[in-house]
Amino acid sequence: MGENQRPALFVVDDDPDVLRSVERDLRQRYASAYRVVAVGSGAEAIEVISRLVTRDDQVALIVADQRMPHMTGTELLTQLDDLVPSARRVLLTAYADTDAAIDAINTARVDYYILKPWDPPEEKLFPVLGDLLEEWQAVGRRTRQAGMRLVGDRWSAESHRMHDFLSRNQVPYRWLEVGTNPEADRLVAANPDARLPLVLLEDGRVLGGPEPATIASHIGLAASPSTDYYDLVVVGAGPAGLAAAVYGASEGLTTAVVEKDAPGGQAGTSTRIENYLGFPNGVSGADLARRALTQATRFGAALINPRRVVGLERDDPYRVVRFDDGGEVRCSAVIIATGVSYRELEAEGAADLAGRGVYYGAVQTESESLRDQDVVIVGGGNSAGQAATYLSQVAALVTLVVRGDAIESRMSDYLVRKIKEAPNVDVKEGSAVGAIAGNGRVENVTIITPTGREERAASAVFAFIGARPRTEWLDGAVARDPDGFIYAGAAVVAAARWASIAIRCSSRPVCRGYSPWGTPERSR
């Protein structure tokens, strides 16, 4: 890769000695993959970065000193937000300026601050920058040079499904919309018999309307197990499932995680989680999922994705997990971490327009196409609040429809404050969506409020309402309550047909649970 093709790491400091020191450390560690650019003032940094953006070059990271004359590091990073929004931002600061650094995290989207001096860099500099660069490579880097292309109709449910699948699995690809992109129209004309969406692989093959499992092997995913036995199978790759995989694999158990969509679960669709321990500036659900999956696989856990589990059976001394493709895998223990899914809107027209402007999650997937448009979000929990604050940065108007009397009743305080401070978020409390209408896409939403009905033009409706457990595949295998939730705690004892057992892995007990199979005398 040529020098001008490598992404840039920017260092900005008015102290020549500090500037040389940071530049030296960055070149020593990252010169093989990045070019390091060092400048002595904020004005010079803006000028140079503007030229790079004009040339369509990429800026991965900006390290700026806080105490610079004429322009502080915080002021510089704020001005650069529009120029290079995906670049990671780091402040160099003295101990006395830590309050300013924390404030910059809250107000200027600064990712991290590093105290001077940072010796040794192997402990105090490189771990921070390396983590930020890994995050940028995964979710911040533009995909204009990606080899895979996805050609589809923005208002097609099938195109949205593939769009969302690739995005949530963090696969680099280019989205080409038919009717608005000449390249997309040429590719459709060249493949007249292929069904949309088209997936064009890097090797030149064209897949028409493929299922996610069909392209899994082409994007580095394994939709089938590599062996017929594991010590531990975890069903569901949300935060709980990935945590279980980390703990199981780190203890030496052969571990597999089965996921039907993408790692992260509902949390993976969150645009920004700001109350998660260890992430003072917040973390996106996608990045949290990526980090957890990396940790699990580093210990040897296998990810089977996309694959749906459809059954669980007992075949002593094993448990048999059955898949939707007819395959199966045996194991000694199963952890069910399937979480819940959002309930579907019951409003008139919602089912017909699902994937055509009505979405369940998928905020990040669709956000760029909604710039300067009006959107409606339904729900009063944190997921809805995170979506509202995120979309308020791109949409013209965000209408948040909350069934309860006050958003404070179910939403975290930090989100409530952000929503109330956002000038383009209109909260409709005590309200519900009555109807959604449009010709092949969402165009109009009817909101039922305490005072009557309101008609609103909108391009999209995002629903985050209620919780439905993903446990239908456990019929006849595990006791559940009338709503489908698995019995836990004292409720297990009340379920008369359950008997206590100790599930054993590798001849040693690893967990204590309850089973509907057999009697206490037959339990293992």
N, C-alpha and C positions, 0 to 999 in steps of 0.2 A: 504494500500500500504506500503510495507516495506521500510526501510530507504534507501537501495541501489537502489530502484526503482524510488525514487523521483528525479526529475531533480535538478541539483545543481545551487546554486547562489554563485558566487565566489567574494570574497573581497580580494584585494591585496593592502597593504600599509606597508611601512617600519616603520611608527610611531606606536608603540604598543598601545598608548592611542586612537589614531584615529581608528586603526584596531578594537579594542574592542568595540568602540562606534558604528561603522557601523555594526559590527556583531550582537551586542545586538539589534539594531533597526530592522535589517532584520529578526532575529529570532522572535522577538516580533510580527512582522506583517505577516511573510510568512512561519513559521515553519510547519504549518499543511499541506502545499502542496509542499514545497521545502526543501531541506537540504542546510544549509549554511556552506560554507567552507571558512575559513579565513587563509591566508598565508602572510608572511612578505616580500616577494621579488618576482620579476618577474621570476627569474630562478626557484624558488620553484613552482610558479604557472604553468609554462610550464611543469614541471615534473609531477605534480599531475594531470593536465588536460590531459596530454598524457596517463597516466594510465587509466583515466576514459574513454577516447576514445577507448583504447584497449579493455576495458571491454564492450564497446558498451553502456555506460551510456550517459546521455544527460546533456548538460550544457546550461542553459537558459539565464544566465545573468552574465556578468563580470564587476565589479566595481573596477577600478584601479586608484590609486593616480598618478598624473602627475609627481610630483617631488620625484622620488625615485632614489637612487644611483645605478650606473651600468646599469640601464635600466629604461627609463621613461615609464609612463603609455601608451603614444602613441606608443612607440616602442614595448611594450608588446602586446598591442591589435593588432598591425600589424602582429606580429609573430604568434598570435593565430588565424588569419583569416583562414588559411588553415586547422587548426586542428578542429575548431568549427565554421564553416562559418555561421551557423544559430543563434548563440548566440548573444544577444543584448549586446552592449558595452557602458559603461558609464565612463567618466573621473571625478575624484574628483580633483578640482583645486582651487587655490587661485585666488583672483580678479586680481592680477598682471599677471596671466597666461591665461587670457581669449583669447588673440590673438592666443596662441598656441592651445587652445582648439578648437577654430573656424577652425584653419588650420587642426586640426586632423579630424574634421567633413568632410572637403573637400578631404583629402588625405588618411585617414586611416579607413574610414567607421565607425567612431565613431558615435553612435546614439544620444548622449546627453552629456552635461557636467553639473556638479552640483558644485556650489560654497560652499566652507567651510567658516564658519560652516553652517549646514543645519537645525538648530533649528528654529521652531519646525518641526520635521520630517513629521508630518501630513500635513503640507503645502508645504514644500520644498523638501522632499525626496520621500515619498510614492506616491504622484500623478504621478511623473515622472516614477518611477520604476514600478508602477502598470500598467501604460499605455503600457510600453515596454513589460512587461510580458504577458499582454493580447494580444498584437500583436504577440509575439512569440508563444503563445498557438494556435492562429488562423492560422498563415501562416509560422511559422518557425519550429514548432515541427515536428519531423519525424513521418511518418505514418506507420512504420513497424509493430506496434502493433494494427493498426486499424482493427476493426472487419469486415468492408466491403472490398471485393476484386473485382477488375475489371479484367477480363481475356479477352484479345483481341489481334488482330494483329496490330502491329504498323503502317502498311501501309494500313489499312482498314479505309475508310471514316466513317463508322458507329462506329468503335472503337474510332476514334479520336473525333467524336462528343460527345460520352459519357464521354470520358477522359476529354474533355474540359468543359463539363457541370459540372461535379463533381468538377473539379479544380476551376472553376470560382465561384462556389457556396461555395468554401472553405470547402468541405466535406472530412473528413479524410478517406482515402482508400488506399489500396495497388494495384499497377499496376503490373499485371503478364502478360508478353508477351509470346504468344505461339511460340514455336520453339526455344526459348532461356531460358525458365524457366521451370524446371521439374515439379514444382507444377502446373503451367498453363496447361501443357500437360496432367497431371493426371486428372485435373478437366474437361478438354474437353473430354477425354476418358470416364469419368464417366457420362457425359451428352451428349451422341452421337446425340440425337435428338434436342438439343438446339442450337439456332442460335447465333453466335458471334455478339457482345461481350456478355460474361456472367457476370452478376452482382450477387455476392454471398452476401446475407444479413447476418447480425449478428445472426439472428435466424436460419440460416441454409438453408433458402429457396434459390433456384437458379432461376434467371430470365434470359431468353434467348432473346437477342436483344430487350430489353425494350425501350420504348419511355421515355424521361425525365419525362413527366407527370406521368408515371406509378410508378416511384420510388420516386416521390416527397414526398409522405406521409411517406416513410421509412427513409427519411433523414431530417425530420423536416420541410419540406416545405408544404405550402397549395396551391394547384393548383386551388382551387375553393373558392369563397367568403363564409364567415361564416354567412352573412346576405344578404337580398335582397335590402338593401338601405344604402347608405352612404351620408353624406353631401358633401363630396369631393372625387372624383376618379381621381388619377393621372396616366396617361398612360405613362409608361417608368420610369425605376428606375436608370437612370444615375444620375450624380451629380445634375442636375437641377431638375429632378423629386423627388429625395430624399430630396433636400432642400425644395421644395414645400410641401412635406409631413411633414417635421419637423415644418414648419411654420403653416400649417393648423391644425395639431394635437395639437400643443402647444397652439393654440387658442381655443381648445375645440371642433373642428369639427371632427366628425367621418370620418376617412380618410382611404382610401385604395390605395395602389400603385400596379399597374399591370405590370408585367415584363415577357417577353417571353423567356429570356435566363437566365441572372444572374444579380444581382445588380451591378451597376458600369458603364454599357454601354460601350462605346468605351474607356472612361477613365479607366474603370476597367481592361482593357487589357494592360494598360501602365505599363512598367516594373519599371520606376522610374520617378516621376514628381518632379522636383527640384525648380520650380518657383511658387509653390502653397503657399499662405500666411499661416504662422503659422507652417510650417514644414521646419526649416532651413537646415536639413540634407536630405531633400527630403522625398517622401512617394510613395510607390507603389500604382498603381491603385486599386489593390485588397484590400489593407489596408485602403485606402481612402473610398472605398465602404463599407467596414465592419464598419468603424467608423460612417459613415453617416446613415447606416441602423440601427445600434444600437441606435443612437440618435433618429431616427424617431420612432422606436418601443418602446423606453422608454416613449415617449409621447402618445403611444397608437395606432399609425398607423399600419395597417395590410398590409402585403406583400402577394400578390397573384402571385405565381411563381411556375413553368413555365406556363404561360397562355398567349395566343395571343389574342389581341383585333381585331375583324374583322369588326365591324360596330358601328356607333354612330347615334342615332335617337332622335328626339324630341317627347316627349309625355307629354305635359304640365300637371302639372308644373315641370315635371322631364326631365332629360336626361337619355337615355337608352344606356348602354354600352354592346355590344354583344361580346361573346367569341367564340373561334374556336370550343369548345365542344358543342355548342348549348345553353349554359347557358347565363344569362344576369344579370345585376345589375342596379338598378336605383339610381340616385343621383341628387343633386341640382346643382352641378357645376363639370365641367370636365377641367382638365389641361392637355394639350397635350405636352408631353416632350419626344417624341419618338426619337429625335435626328436624326442622319444619320448613314448609313452603308457604308462600303468601297465598291467602285465599283469593279466588278470582272475584272480580267485580260482578255484582248482580245487576248492574245498571243496564237498561235497554241499549242494545247496540254494542256492548263491550265485547261479547264473544265474537261477533262478526269482524271486529276491527282489531282483534288480538294479533300482535306482530305488525300491524299496519298503523301504528300510532298509539295503541294501548300496550303498555309494557309492564312486566312484573320484575322489578330490578332493572338491569341493563342501562343505568343512567350514564355511565362512562362510555358505553358503546355508542349511544345515540347523541351524546351531548354536543358534539361539534356540528352535527347537522341541524341543531336547534338554535344556533346563534341568532340573536335578535328576533326570536319568535316567542310566542306565548305558550306556556305549558301549564298543566294542572298536575298536582301531586296529591294523592289520596292517602291519608294515614296520619296518626298522631304520635308514633313512636320515634325512636332515634334514627331508624333507617330513613323514614320520611324526612326528618329534620336534616339529616346529612345530605339527602338528595336536594332539598330546598336550598340550603346554603351553597351547595356546589353549582346548581343550575342558575342561581341568581347571578353568577359571574359571567354567564354567557347569554342567558335568555333575556328578552325584553321585560317580560312579566311572569312571575311564578305565583300561581294561586295554590295555596295549601288548604285542602279541604279536610277538616278534622271533625269526626263524629262527636267527640266529647265536648264538654263546655269550655275547657281551657287546655291549651297545649302543655301547660306546666304539669298536668296530672300524670303524664306518661313519658315526657321528654326530659332529657338531662338539661340542667340549668344552662350550661355553656351553649347549647344549641338554641335554647329559647332566647337567650340574649342576642345571639347572632341573627336569628330570624327577625327579631323586633328591630334590630339596627339596620337591616337591609331595606333600602328604599323601594325595591321592586318586588318584594314578597308581600302578597296580600293573604292574610290568614282568615279563613272562613270557619269559625268554630260553631259547634252544634249543627253541622251541615253534612250533606251527603251528595254524591253524584247520582242524579236521577236518570240521565240518558247521555249517550255519546253518539254523535251523528257525523256522517261524511260520505263522500262518494269514493269508496275504495281506500280511504284514509281518514284519520281523525281531522275534523274541521270545526266541530262545535260541541260544546259540553254544557249540559243543563245541570245547574247546582241548586239543590233544595236547601234553603236556609231557613232560620227561624221566622223570617218575615215574608217568605215567598219563594219564587223560582227566579233564578238568574241565568241568562244565556251568555256564554262566553266563547269567543273564537279561540281556538287552541290548535296547535299542531301535534301535541302529544299528551297522553295521560299516563303517569307512572303510579302504580298501585303498590302500597305497602300496608296491607290490611290483614290483621289477624294471623293466626298460625294454624296450619294443618299438618299433623305429624305424618312423616313418610314411613308408615309402618304397615301399609296394606299387604306387603309381601310376607308378613309374619302370621297371616291367618293360619290357625291350627298349630302354630309352633310356639308362640309366646303370648302370655295373657296380656290383654290390653283393656283399657276402660272403654266405655261407650263412645268416647270421642276419638279413640284410636291411640291414645297415649299409653306407653308401656307402664305397668305398675312399678312403683319404686317405694323404698322405705317401708313404712308401716302398712301401706296399701298392699304390699306383696303378701303379707301374712293374711290379710283379709281375703285374698283370692284363694278360695278353698281348694282349687285343683292344682295348686303349685306345691312342690316339695323342695326342700333345701338341698343343695348339692354343692360340692367343691369341684370346680373345673380344674383339671390338671394339665399342665404343659411340661413336657420333658421330665415326667415323673415327679414334679413338684407343684404344689398348688400356687397359682398366680393370681387368682381372684375368687371371690365368694359371691355366689349368685343363687338364683332360684330357677327351677325348671318345671315345665308342665308335664314332662315325661316321667312315667314310672312312679314308683313309690319310694319312700325313704330307704327301704331295704335294697332297692335296685340302684339307687343313686351312686354315682362314682365319686 
